[in-house]
């Protein structure tokens, strides 16, 4: 039977990597939406002026 120490360390590292991945996905999505709305606002401003 394997020892629990390395297994717990591996799971802890995998949890940190997964958490970092989700943070990156959420920040990337927010940035992409922000840029899309900024472009729409710029196009609307240029169209109306």
MOPECOR-V98300 format. One line per field, one symbol per residue. psi: psi as a letter, one per 30 degrees, with the letter a starting at -180 (. if undefined). A space follows every 10 residues. Layout:
psi=???
This chain:
psi=kllfeeeeee eeeeeeeeee eeeeeeeeee eeeeeeeeee eeeeeeef.
